[in-house]
Amino acid sequence: MALPRAQKVIVVTFGGGARDEETFAPEGQQYIPHLLNELIPQATFFTQVVNRGILGHYVATASLATGVYETFNNFAPVAPHSPTIFEYFRRDLQRPASDAWVIAPSNGFNRIGESDHMLYGSGLGAHVILPKHLLNTALAGSASNYEHLLRDNYESAVQIPLSPSAASNQVDLHALAKIMQLSVTDFLAHARTVSSPDELSIYIAQQLMRQLAPSLMWITLHDIDIAHSGAFSLYTDAIRRSDRLCGELWSAIQSNPEYKDKTTMFILPDFGRDADGDAGGNGFQHHRTGDPLSRTTWMMALGHGIRENVTIDRMVEPVDLVPTLGSILQCNARFASGKPLPEVL
């Protein structure tokens, strides 16, 4: 096994999309006190991240993870076609599987950790943990009222059977409990106290940090996608929760000697949501128009090697993330179409 590495990278995406109006615009800052007051002062902040790809959550997150605008059907049970950052990292640096992890929502994300690229894939990807799937397993047959935690977003109306190979990189409940040195009972006890799958995702991330200290971890928070229900209060509550969880994760990084002063963290939405005045959309509820508000978001980077309290107003793209991560981790993101961001290197 290769020698342990000091550099750590954690990526947090706001799956479900969040508009500037409910985040960094003046009227939205009430929903993000932790990002605004605690993290931004320590960060380099990009104000114009423009997504030119397909505005579906799985395909957009796959694009973030590959540095290429993926074009597959958002509802299809397929792997990304271009290599992921996890594969670049593990292959180039000869890292073990225990050093790269993805924690993601269950709807289709089970294949995001590894591409079908002929030169990569095939066991070189990240372990994938699906908290909703774990909850479903843990609560199977119990007389509980936690079904709302397991309910995917509006996309779950489309159900496509997965091939057996699609789940090959997933971690099941018992394996995860063993890895984290927890009993299934302990895991279930925590699962039954959370208010959302995102809460459980951050709990799992912190346990992985304590037990395995992986160098590369990717967390997709997805509660914000409740916006598709049409309830603005639920949408903003989810933004508040994502904001708080990002603050908690950063605090966990600072309190863990394996991560403190060694970790670079990136936070960004996968894309935005429709403008209120666009006749073709439904405002915050959807992201179907492809208008500027649905495509333009933000990104912050903070931690090891990052300049503090810096704002970058030039336009960048989400596909620039993977080449930037490659530069930080010292691996070659050779098939990515984006460019490394010099402001954080």
N, C-alpha and C positions, 0 to 999 in steps of 0.2 A: 504494500500500500504506500502511496506517496506520502511525503511528510505533511503534517498539518499546516494549514494556511492561516495567516493572520487576518487578511482582508475578508470582511463580511459584506454582503449586499442583501438588503431586504426591499422588495417592491410591494407596494400596496396599491391596488386599483379600486376605485369606486365603481364597481360594476353596477349597471343600472342607469348610469349617466346622471350628471348633476349640472345644472345651468349656473352661469355666473350670477344670475339674479338671486339664487338661493345659496350662494357661497361667498365669493369675494367682491361682488358689487356691493355698494353701500347698504342697499336694502336687505342683502342676504347675510351680512356679517354676523347678525345675531345668532345664526345657526351654527357658526364655526368658531366658537371662542378659543378652542385649543389650537386649531390650525393658525388662527390669526394672532393670538397673543403669546403662544408658547413656541410654536414651531417656525413660523415665518421669520421671526427675528434671528433664527439660527440657520436660515436656509438661503439658497439661491432659488428664486421664484421666476418661472417662465409664465408670462401672462397670455401668450397666444400659441396654444398647441392646437393645430388644425388637422383634424382627421379627414383624409381624402378617400377613405375606404368605405366598406359596407357597414352600416350602423345597426348591426345585430350584436348581441352581447358576446356570444361565443366566438364568432368570426373576428370581431374587433379585438377581443382579448388575445386570440391567437395571433393577430397581427402585431399586437404589442409584444408578444413573447418571441416572435420570429424576426421582427424588423422588416417585414414584407407585408404589403396589403394582401392578405389572403382573400380568395374569391369564392370559396366553397359555400354551399347552402348553409346558412346559419343553423338550420334544424337537422342537418345531416350528421350521423354518427361517424365522423371522419377525423383523422388526425390532421394537424397542420401539414401543408405540403412542403414548406421550407423548414430548415433546421431551427430549433428553438435555442434560446440562450442556454438552457440547461444542457443541451447536447454539445454545444460549442465548449462550454465550461468543462464538462466531464471528459470529453474526448481529448481536447488540447492539453489539459492539465492532469489527465489520468486520475480523476477524482472518483471515489466510490459513490455508489448510489445513495448512501446515507448522507451525502454532502449537499444534495439538491432536493428541495421539497416544494410542492405546490399545494396550497389549501384553497379550494374553490367550491362554488356552488355545484349542485349535482346535475343540473339540467344540461347535459351534453358536454360538460367540462371534463369528463373522465379521461379524455384523450389528449388533453392540452399539454401534458408533460413531455410528449415525445412525437416527433414528426414521422412521416412515411418517406422521408428523403432517402434515396438509395445509398448515400454516403454516410448517413447518420442513423437515427432511429435505432431499432433492433437492440434494445437494452441500454441505450446511452442516455435515456431521458431522466426526468425527475420522478420521484415517488409522488403520487397524487392522493390527497386526502379529501374526501367529500363529506363534510359534516352532516348534511341532510341525509345522505345515504347511511351514515353511521347511526344517526338518530332513529331512522326507520328500522334498522336492524336491532338496535338496543330496545326500542319500544314495541317491537313486534309482539302481538298477543297480549299486551298489557292494557288495562282499563284506564288509560290516561286521556287527558284532554290536550295533548301537545301536538295534535295533528297539524296545527297552523305552522309549527316550526318546520314541518316537512314539506309544506306546499310550495312548489316552485312558482315562478312568476307566470304571467299570462302565456308564456311560450309553452307551458306544459300541456296545453291542449293538443299539441302534436307529439305523439309518442312513437318512436321508432325503435324496434328491437335492436339491441346491440349484439354483435358477434362475440363469442367467448374471448377472442383475442383483444377486444377493445378494453377489457377490464384487467389486462395483465399487469398494468403498473399501478393499480389501485391498492390501497392498504386497507384491510378489513379491520373490524372492531377489535378482535382479539390480538391481531398483530400490532395494532397501534397501542393497545394497553400494555403489551409486553415491551414495546420499544420505549414507551414513556415511563415504564416501571410503575404502572398503575394497574389496579384490578379493574375489570369491566364494571364492577359495582361502583367503584370510585368515579369512573368515567360517566356512568349513567347518572350518578348522584349529581354531578355538576351539570350534565346535560339537562336535567330536569329543573334546574334553577335558573337557566338562562332565559332571556326574553326574546332572543332571536338566534338564528344560525350564525350570524356574524359574531355575536358574543362568544359562541363556541369556537369559531374559527380562531379568534385571538387567544382564547384559552389554550387551544391545541398548539398554536404557534409558540406560546411561552413555554409550554411543556417540552416541545422539541428543542427550543433554545437551551433549556436547562439540562436535558438529557444527552443530546447529540451535538449541540452547537453547530448546526450546518452552516456552510459558508454562503449558500445561496438559497433564499426563501422567497416565495411569491405568494401573496395572499390577495384573493379577490373578495372584497366585501360586496354583498349583493342585496342587502335589505332595501336600498334606495329604489330598487325596481318595483316596489309597492306602488310607485307613482302610477303605474298602469291601471290601478284600481280607480283612479280619478279622485282620490281623497288627498287634498293638498296637505292636510295636517299629518297624515301618515308619511307622506313624502318628506316633509321637513323634519319630522321626528327621526326618520332614518338617517337624514343628513347629520342631525345632532349626534346620533349614536355613532356614526362612522367617524365623526370628528373626535368624539370622546375616546373611541377605541384606538385611533391613531395616536392620541396623546398617551394612552396607557401603554401602547406598544413601545413608543419612544422611551417612556420611563423604565420599562422592562429592559430595554437595551442599555440604558445608563446604569442600571443596577446589577447587570450581569458582567462580571469581569472578562468573560469570553467575547463580549460584544462592545463594551464601553471603549471608546476611542479607536475602534477598529471597523466600525460599521458605517456604510453609506446607505441611507434610506431614500427611496423615491416614492412619492405619492402623486397619483393622477387619476382622474376619471377616464373611463374608456371613451366617452364622448359626451355631448350635451343632451339637451332636449329641445323640442320645438318652441319657437317664439309664440307668445300669447296672441300676437296679431296676425299670425300666418293662417290664412283661410284653409290651407291644405292640411293643417295639423290640429292637434288638440292641446297646444301649450305644453305645460310641464308633464302632461299625462303620457305623451308619446315622443318618438324621435323618428318620424316617418318622412319628413319633408326634405331633409338634407339641406336646410337653410343654414346660414352662418352660425346661428345660436346653437343648433344641434351638432355642429361640427367643431366649434371652437371652445376649448376648455383651458386648463392650466396644468402645471406640473411643478412640484417642488422637490428639491434635493437637499439633504442635510446630513451632517455627520462628518466622518473622516474624509479629509481632503477637500471639503466644500467650503467656499467662502460664505460668510454669514451676512444676512441682511442685504442681499443683492437682488435687484429686480431686472429681469431681461424681457424687453418688450418686442424683440424681433420675432417673426413667425418661425416656429419649428413644427415638426410633425411627430406623431407618436412612434413612427418607425425609426426615429432617431434614438430611441431608448436603448434598443439592443446593441447597436454599435458602441454606444456610450458605456453600457455595462461591460461589453467585451474589453474595452480599453481599461476599465477599472480592474476587472478580474484578470487581465492579461491573457485573454483568449481571443481568437480570430473569428469574428462574426462575418465570415467571408461571403455569405450569400445574402446578407441583409442589404436592403436598398436605401436605408437611411444613412445619415452621417453622424459621427460622434459630435457631441456638444462640447465645444472647447471651453465653455464657461464653467464646466464642472470637472474638467480634467487638468 
